[in-house]
Amino acid sequence: MTSEATATSEKLSDPSRSTTDAPASAPRFRVADYALLLKPRVMSLVVFTGVVGLAMAPGKHDPMTMIAAVVCIALGAGAAGAINMWYDRDIDQIMRRTMNRPLPAGRLGAGEALAFGVALAVASVAAMTWLVNVVAAVLLATTILYYVFIYTVWLKRRTPQNIVIGGVSGALPPVIGWAAVTGDVGLGALVLFAIIFLWTPPHSWALALFRRGDYEAAGVPMMPVIAGERGTKRLMLVYTALLIPASLLPVAIGMSGALYGAAAVALGIGFAGHAWRVWKDDDASRARPMFFFSIFYLFLIYVALLADRLLFYPVF
């Protein structure tokens, strides 16, 4: 084994080791790099689903409380993202998709990133407790801790089910939004949770299919690396088959009406079509269109929930 391969092996076996721990020159403070630590693309989707949870919840919607809840959800999501980048800095510098992030690129130091993430996490939960309610704060803290310790530290590098089990944290923001209004977790909140939870595996595995080489190089046991492309595509079909009826649950429980139902059916057909094309095609790069459509799908499903809330027309 070459010295370079040995260094890479040691670094992967110990996440605390990273070349960014002792950069050649002190990292410069850059607002843009601190913003990137928050994973703004992921944060935007988290905030949006949290806002939909707020809007769909029954009860009084006090504007100031709702604004505080959205800000806290955003800060909590950013905190989890920053701590995730701190922990994953060793594998991020190996993967082409992530090697230009602030830590692996050496633009920020590991200590600054960790302190930034922890400070945001504490501030977001404290503010949610003080300005909104305890239930929403407990759910926010659970989301952050689950993403950091269950997904990032425990699951991501150990099992191909990392995305499935870890998907709990990504599905909680609308539940937090719901609890910010009601102070509890109702059936509607669980339905919103189920949609995102079942959407996460096919969405993430589509990315893993056309980025398989990155995950193999970094030693991350994503499903295509462990189960192969065919096995992953089969599981994507299974989760797609579960997602489509789950997306109609808002209509079944009377939370949404005909407008949402029509949108969910149309989007579900589109999602299933992408999953089927990925299954039939041997070219893993065909998963790329499905990955981008899946983002479009979740966004429009939640837009349809909001639109139906304003223009509700019952199905039953």
Contacts in CASP RR format, 6 or more apart in sequence:
PFRMAT RR
TARGET T0000
AUTHOR 0000-0000-0000
METHOD contacts of the structure
MODEL  1
MTSEATATSEKLSDPSRSTTDAPASAPRFRVADYALLLKPRVMSLVVFTG
VVGLAMAPGKHDPMTMIAAVVCIALGAGAAGAINMWYDRDIDQIMRRTMN
RPLPAGRLGAGEALAFGVALAVASVAAMTWLVNVVAAVLLATTILYYVFI
YTVWLKRRTPQNIVIGGVSGALPPVIGWAAVTGDVGLGALVLFAIIFLWT
PPHSWALALFRRGDYEAAGVPMMPVIAGERGTKRLMLVYTALLIPASLLP
VAIGMSGALYGAAAVALGIGFAGHAWRVWKDDDASRARPMFFFSIFYLFL
IYVALLADRLLFYPVF
1 9 0 8 1.000
8 94 0 8 1.000
10 17 0 8 1.000
11 17 0 8 1.000
11 18 0 8 1.000
11 19 0 8 1.000
11 90 0 8 1.000
12 90 0 8 1.000
12 91 0 8 1.000
12 218 0 8 1.000
12 219 0 8 1.000
14 90 0 8 1.000
15 87 0 8 1.000
15 88 0 8 1.000
15 90 0 8 1.000
15 91 0 8 1.000
15 157 0 8 1.000
17 90 0 8 1.000
18 89 0 8 1.000
18 90 0 8 1.000
18 93 0 8 1.000
18 103 0 8 1.000
18 104 0 8 1.000
18 110 0 8 1.000
19 93 0 8 1.000
20 89 0 8 1.000
20 93 0 8 1.000
20 103 0 8 1.000
20 104 0 8 1.000
20 106 0 8 1.000
20 108 0 8 1.000
20 109 0 8 1.000
20 110 0 8 1.000
21 109 0 8 1.000
21 110 0 8 1.000
23 106 0 8 1.000
23 109 0 8 1.000
27 102 0 8 1.000
27 106 0 8 1.000
27 107 0 8 1.000
27 108 0 8 1.000
27 109 0 8 1.000
27 112 0 8 1.000
28 107 0 8 1.000
30 102 0 8 1.000
30 107 0 8 1.000
30 108 0 8 1.000
33 102 0 8 1.000
33 107 0 8 1.000
33 108 0 8 1.000
34 102 0 8 1.000
34 108 0 8 1.000
34 116 0 8 1.000
36 101 0 8 1.000
36 102 0 8 1.000
37 78 0 8 1.000
37 81 0 8 1.000
37 82 0 8 1.000
37 85 0 8 1.000
37 102 0 8 1.000
37 103 0 8 1.000
37 108 0 8 1.000
37 113 0 8 1.000
37 116 0 8 1.000
37 117 0 8 1.000
38 77 0 8 1.000
38 78 0 8 1.000
38 81 0 8 1.000
38 82 0 8 1.000
39 77 0 8 1.000
39 78 0 8 1.000
39 81 0 8 1.000
39 82 0 8 1.000
39 84 0 8 1.000
39 85 0 8 1.000
42 77 0 8 1.000
42 81 0 8 1.000
43 74 0 8 1.000
43 77 0 8 1.000
43 78 0 8 1.000
43 81 0 8 1.000
45 295 0 8 1.000
45 298 0 8 1.000
45 299 0 8 1.000
46 73 0 8 1.000
46 74 0 8 1.000
46 77 0 8 1.000
46 170 0 8 1.000
46 173 0 8 1.000
47 70 0 8 1.000
47 73 0 8 1.000
47 74 0 8 1.000
47 77 0 8 1.000
47 173 0 8 1.000
48 299 0 8 1.000
48 302 0 8 1.000
49 173 0 8 1.000
49 174 0 8 1.000
49 192 0 8 1.000
49 196 0 8 1.000
49 298 0 8 1.000
49 302 0 8 1.000
50 70 0 8 1.000
50 73 0 8 1.000
50 173 0 8 1.000
50 174 0 8 1.000
50 176 0 8 1.000
50 177 0 8 1.000
51 70 0 8 1.000
51 177 0 8 1.000
52 174 0 8 1.000
52 192 0 8 1.000
52 302 0 8 1.000
52 305 0 8 1.000
52 306 0 8 1.000
53 173 0 8 1.000
53 174 0 8 1.000
53 175 0 8 1.000
53 177 0 8 1.000
53 178 0 8 1.000
53 189 0 8 1.000
53 192 0 8 1.000
54 61 0 8 1.000
54 66 0 8 1.000
54 69 0 8 1.000
54 70 0 8 1.000
54 177 0 8 1.000
54 178 0 8 1.000
54 180 0 8 1.000
54 181 0 8 1.000
55 61 0 8 1.000
55 305 0 8 1.000
55 306 0 8 1.000
55 309 0 8 1.000
56 174 0 8 1.000
56 178 0 8 1.000
56 188 0 8 1.000
56 192 0 8 1.000
56 255 0 8 1.000
56 305 0 8 1.000
56 306 0 8 1.000
56 309 0 8 1.000
57 177 0 8 1.000
57 178 0 8 1.000
57 179 0 8 1.000
57 180 0 8 1.000
57 181 0 8 1.000
57 182 0 8 1.000
57 189 0 8 1.000
58 181 0 8 1.000
58 182 0 8 1.000
59 181 0 8 1.000
59 182 0 8 1.000
60 181 0 8 1.000
61 181 0 8 1.000
65 131 0 8 1.000
65 132 0 8 1.000
65 180 0 8 1.000
66 180 0 8 1.000
66 181 0 8 1.000
68 127 0 8 1.000
68 128 0 8 1.000
68 131 0 8 1.000
68 132 0 8 1.000
69 128 0 8 1.000
69 131 0 8 1.000
69 132 0 8 1.000
69 136 0 8 1.000
69 176 0 8 1.000
69 177 0 8 1.000
69 180 0 8 1.000
71 127 0 8 1.000
72 124 0 8 1.000
72 125 0 8 1.000
72 127 0 8 1.000
72 128 0 8 1.000
72 131 0 8 1.000
72 132 0 8 1.000
72 136 0 8 1.000
72 137 0 8 1.000
72 140 0 8 1.000
73 124 0 8 1.000
73 140 0 8 1.000
73 173 0 8 1.000
73 176 0 8 1.000
73 177 0 8 1.000
75 120 0 8 1.000
75 123 0 8 1.000
75 124 0 8 1.000
75 127 0 8 1.000
76 120 0 8 1.000
76 121 0 8 1.000
76 124 0 8 1.000
76 125 0 8 1.000
76 140 0 8 1.000
76 143 0 8 1.000
76 144 0 8 1.000
77 143 0 8 1.000
77 173 0 8 1.000
78 117 0 8 1.000
78 120 0 8 1.000
79 117 0 8 1.000
79 118 0 8 1.000
79 119 0 8 1.000
79 120 0 8 1.000
79 121 0 8 1.000
79 124 0 8 1.000
79 144 0 8 1.000
80 121 0 8 1.000
80 143 0 8 1.000
80 144 0 8 1.000
80 147 0 8 1.000
80 148 0 8 1.000
80 169 0 8 1.000
81 117 0 8 1.000
81 147 0 8 1.000
82 113 0 8 1.000
82 114 0 8 1.000
82 116 0 8 1.000
82 117 0 8 1.000
82 120 0 8 1.000
83 113 0 8 1.000
83 114 0 8 1.000
83 117 0 8 1.000
83 118 0 8 1.000
83 121 0 8 1.000
83 148 0 8 1.000
83 152 0 8 1.000
84 147 0 8 1.000
84 148 0 8 1.000
84 152 0 8 1.000
85 92 0 8 1.000
85 101 0 8 1.000
85 102 0 8 1.000
85 103 0 8 1.000
85 113 0 8 1.000
86 103 0 8 1.000
86 110 0 8 1.000
86 111 0 8 1.000
86 113 0 8 1.000
86 114 0 8 1.000
86 117 0 8 1.000
87 148 0 8 1.000
87 152 0 8 1.000
87 153 0 8 1.000
88 98 0 8 1.000
88 152 0 8 1.000
88 156 0 8 1.000
89 101 0 8 1.000
89 103 0 8 1.000
89 104 0 8 1.000
89 110 0 8 1.000
89 113 0 8 1.000
91 98 0 8 1.000
91 157 0 8 1.000
91 218 0 8 1.000
91 219 0 8 1.000
91 220 0 8 1.000
92 98 0 8 1.000
92 99 0 8 1.000
92 101 0 8 1.000
92 103 0 8 1.000
92 104 0 8 1.000
93 99 0 8 1.000
93 103 0 8 1.000
93 104 0 8 1.000
93 105 0 8 1.000
94 214 0 8 1.000
94 217 0 8 1.000
94 218 0 8 1.000
95 211 0 8 1.000
95 214 0 8 1.000
95 215 0 8 1.000
95 217 0 8 1.000
95 218 0 8 1.000
96 214 0 8 1.000
97 211 0 8 1.000
97 214 0 8 1.000
98 104 0 8 1.000
98 214 0 8 1.000
99 105 0 8 1.000
102 108 0 8 1.000
102 113 0 8 1.000
103 109 0 8 1.000
103 110 0 8 1.000
103 113 0 8 1.000
121 141 0 8 1.000
121 144 0 8 1.000
124 140 0 8 1.000
124 144 0 8 1.000
125 137 0 8 1.000
125 140 0 8 1.000
125 141 0 8 1.000
125 144 0 8 1.000
126 137 0 8 1.000
128 136 0 8 1.000
128 137 0 8 1.000
128 140 0 8 1.000
128 180 0 8 1.000
129 137 0 8 1.000
132 180 0 8 1.000
133 179 0 8 1.000
133 180 0 8 1.000
133 183 0 8 1.000
135 179 0 8 1.000
135 183 0 8 1.000
135 184 0 8 1.000
135 185 0 8 1.000
136 176 0 8 1.000
136 177 0 8 1.000
136 179 0 8 1.000
136 180 0 8 1.000
136 183 0 8 1.000
139 172 0 8 1.000
139 175 0 8 1.000
139 176 0 8 1.000
139 179 0 8 1.000
139 185 0 8 1.000
140 176 0 8 1.000
142 172 0 8 1.000
143 169 0 8 1.000
143 170 0 8 1.000
143 172 0 8 1.000
143 173 0 8 1.000
143 176 0 8 1.000
144 169 0 8 1.000
146 166 0 8 1.000
146 168 0 8 1.000
146 169 0 8 1.000
146 172 0 8 1.000
147 166 0 8 1.000
147 169 0 8 1.000
147 170 0 8 1.000
150 165 0 8 1.000
150 166 0 8 1.000
150 168 0 8 1.000
150 169 0 8 1.000
151 162 0 8 1.000
151 165 0 8 1.000
151 166 0 8 1.000
151 167 0 8 1.000
151 169 0 8 1.000
155 161 0 8 1.000
155 162 0 8 1.000
155 165 0 8 1.000
155 166 0 8 1.000
156 162 0 8 1.000
156 220 0 8 1.000
157 219 0 8 1.000
157 220 0 8 1.000
157 221 0 8 1.000
158 221 0 8 1.000
159 165 0 8 1.000
159 221 0 8 1.000
160 221 0 8 1.000
160 222 0 8 1.000
160 223 0 8 1.000
160 225 0 8 1.000
160 226 0 8 1.000
160 227 0 8 1.000
162 221 0 8 1.000
162 222 0 8 1.000
163 200 0 8 1.000
163 201 0 8 1.000
163 204 0 8 1.000
163 205 0 8 1.000
163 222 0 8 1.000
163 223 0 8 1.000
164 200 0 8 1.000
164 201 0 8 1.000
166 200 0 8 1.000
167 196 0 8 1.000
167 197 0 8 1.000
167 200 0 8 1.000
168 197 0 8 1.000
170 196 0 8 1.000
170 197 0 8 1.000
170 200 0 8 1.000
171 193 0 8 1.000
171 194 0 8 1.000
171 195 0 8 1.000
171 196 0 8 1.000
171 197 0 8 1.000
171 200 0 8 1.000
172 193 0 8 1.000
174 189 0 8 1.000
174 192 0 8 1.000
174 193 0 8 1.000
174 196 0 8 1.000
175 185 0 8 1.000
175 189 0 8 1.000
175 190 0 8 1.000
175 192 0 8 1.000
175 193 0 8 1.000
177 189 0 8 1.000
178 185 0 8 1.000
178 186 0 8 1.000
178 188 0 8 1.000
178 189 0 8 1.000
178 192 0 8 1.000
179 185 0 8 1.000
179 189 0 8 1.000
187 253 0 8 1.000
188 250 0 8 1.000
188 253 0 8 1.000
188 255 0 8 1.000
191 246 0 8 1.000
191 249 0 8 1.000
191 250 0 8 1.000
191 253 0 8 1.000
191 255 0 8 1.000
192 250 0 8 1.000
192 305 0 8 1.000
194 246 0 8 1.000
194 249 0 8 1.000
195 243 0 8 1.000
195 246 0 8 1.000
195 247 0 8 1.000
195 249 0 8 1.000
195 298 0 8 1.000
195 301 0 8 1.000
196 298 0 8 1.000
198 239 0 8 1.000
198 242 0 8 1.000
198 243 0 8 1.000
198 246 0 8 1.000
199 239 0 8 1.000
199 243 0 8 1.000
199 294 0 8 1.000
199 297 0 8 1.000
199 298 0 8 1.000
201 235 0 8 1.000
201 236 0 8 1.000
201 239 0 8 1.000
202 236 0 8 1.000
202 239 0 8 1.000
202 240 0 8 1.000
202 243 0 8 1.000
202 271 0 8 1.000
202 275 0 8 1.000
202 290 0 8 1.000
202 294 0 8 1.000
203 291 0 8 1.000
203 294 0 8 1.000
203 295 0 8 1.000
203 298 0 8 1.000
205 222 0 8 1.000
205 223 0 8 1.000
205 224 0 8 1.000
205 232 0 8 1.000
205 235 0 8 1.000
205 236 0 8 1.000
205 287 0 8 1.000
206 236 0 8 1.000
206 278 0 8 1.000
206 287 0 8 1.000
206 288 0 8 1.000
206 290 0 8 1.000
206 291 0 8 1.000
206 294 0 8 1.000
207 287 0 8 1.000
207 291 0 8 1.000
208 215 0 8 1.000
208 222 0 8 1.000
208 223 0 8 1.000
208 224 0 8 1.000
208 225 0 8 1.000
208 232 0 8 1.000
209 224 0 8 1.000
209 229 0 8 1.000
209 232 0 8 1.000
209 233 0 8 1.000
209 278 0 8 1.000
209 284 0 8 1.000
209 287 0 8 1.000
210 284 0 8 1.000
210 285 0 8 1.000
210 287 0 8 1.000
210 288 0 8 1.000
210 291 0 8 1.000
212 222 0 8 1.000
212 224 0 8 1.000
212 225 0 8 1.000
212 229 0 8 1.000
212 284 0 8 1.000
215 221 0 8 1.000
215 222 0 8 1.000
215 224 0 8 1.000
215 225 0 8 1.000
216 225 0 8 1.000
219 225 0 8 1.000
223 231 0 8 1.000
223 232 0 8 1.000
223 235 0 8 1.000
224 232 0 8 1.000
224 284 0 8 1.000
227 235 0 8 1.000
229 284 0 8 1.000
233 278 0 8 1.000
233 279 0 8 1.000
234 279 0 8 1.000
236 275 0 8 1.000
236 278 0 8 1.000
236 279 0 8 1.000
237 275 0 8 1.000
237 276 0 8 1.000
237 279 0 8 1.000
240 271 0 8 1.000
240 272 0 8 1.000
240 275 0 8 1.000
241 272 0 8 1.000
243 268 0 8 1.000
243 271 0 8 1.000
244 268 0 8 1.000
244 271 0 8 1.000
244 272 0 8 1.000
247 264 0 8 1.000
247 267 0 8 1.000
247 268 0 8 1.000
247 301 0 8 1.000
248 261 0 8 1.000
248 264 0 8 1.000
248 265 0 8 1.000
250 256 0 8 1.000
250 257 0 8 1.000
250 260 0 8 1.000
250 261 0 8 1.000
250 264 0 8 1.000
250 305 0 8 1.000
250 308 0 8 1.000
251 257 0 8 1.000
251 260 0 8 1.000
251 261 0 8 1.000
251 264 0 8 1.000
251 315 0 8 1.000
254 314 0 8 1.000
254 315 0 8 1.000
254 316 0 8 1.000
256 304 0 8 1.000
256 305 0 8 1.000
256 308 0 8 1.000
256 309 0 8 1.000
256 312 0 8 1.000
257 308 0 8 1.000
257 312 0 8 1.000
257 313 0 8 1.000
257 314 0 8 1.000
257 315 0 8 1.000
258 308 0 8 1.000
258 313 0 8 1.000
258 314 0 8 1.000
258 315 0 8 1.000
259 304 0 8 1.000
259 307 0 8 1.000
259 308 0 8 1.000
259 311 0 8 1.000
259 312 0 8 1.000
259 313 0 8 1.000
260 304 0 8 1.000
260 305 0 8 1.000
260 307 0 8 1.000
260 308 0 8 1.000
261 304 0 8 1.000
261 308 0 8 1.000
261 315 0 8 1.000
263 300 0 8 1.000
263 301 0 8 1.000
263 304 0 8 1.000
263 307 0 8 1.000
263 308 0 8 1.000
264 301 0 8 1.000
264 304 0 8 1.000
267 297 0 8 1.000
267 300 0 8 1.000
267 301 0 8 1.000
267 304 0 8 1.000
268 297 0 8 1.000
270 293 0 8 1.000
270 297 0 8 1.000
271 293 0 8 1.000
271 294 0 8 1.000
271 297 0 8 1.000
274 289 0 8 1.000
274 290 0 8 1.000
274 293 0 8 1.000
274 294 0 8 1.000
275 290 0 8 1.000
277 286 0 8 1.000
277 290 0 8 1.000
278 286 0 8 1.000
278 287 0 8 1.000
278 290 0 8 1.000
END
